[in-house]
Amino acid sequence: MKSQNNAENENKSSAISSFMTVAEQASHFKRARKATETEIIEDYVELIADLIDVNGEARAVDIAERIGVTGATVNKMIARLKEMKLVLAEPYRSIFLTNDGRNMAESSRERHHIVVSLLKAIGVDDKTAWADAEGIEHRCSPQTIEVFRKFVNDKI
């Protein structure tokens, strides 16, 4: 038993690169960069959906306040989301999700709830679970999210 613990401790201090090939590590970094790119987009559409569901509309000023950015930053992102056909927006009007935008928002929201449930199931307090889930949900593969879902469902 003692030798197994020593091996586990050695693994914990070993270089991460020693656990994979160069190609595998490059693939992991590429996936992380892609997740970073899509994370902001998903955060915006998820927030727009939340605002619409709670307030009946999503306004740029509300998005800016909740995300903690300027109105100009929100306007740039809304223009990008329009180009991606995820939102419909006109100057000085509410912002609406297209079907694709709503689908993306629902998928992101579902992943978010699964991660929160997992964190709470392993003992993380409610406030910390909600804070930490923001971001984790974008980084996990669909396979990992599915394992999280099964784990949580088995705990219930």
Stockholm file with secondary structure:
# STOCKHOLM 1.0

chainA/1-156         MKSQNNAENENKSSAISSFMTVAEQASHFKRARKATETEIIEDYVELIADLIDVNGEARAVDIAERIGVTGATVNKMIARLKEMKLVLAEPYRSIFLTNDGRNMAESSRERHHIVVSLLKAIGVDDKTAWADAEGIEHRCSPQTIEVFRKFVNDKI
#=GR chainA/1-156 SS CHHHHHHHHHHHHSCGGGGSCHHHHHHHHHHHHHHHHHHHHHHHHHHHHHHHHHHSCBCHHHHHHHHTCCHHHHHHHHHHHHHTTSEEECTTSCEEECHHHHHHHHHHHHHHHHHHHHHHHTTCCHHHHHHHHHHHHHHSCHHHHHHHHHHHHHHC
#=GC SS_cons         CHHHHHHHHHHHHSCGGGGSCHHHHHHHHHHHHHHHHHHHHHHHHHHHHHHHHHHSCBCHHHHHHHHTCCHHHHHHHHHHHHHTTSEEECTTSCEEECHHHHHHHHHHHHHHHHHHHHHHHTTCCHHHHHHHHHHHHHHSCHHHHHHHHHHHHHHC
//
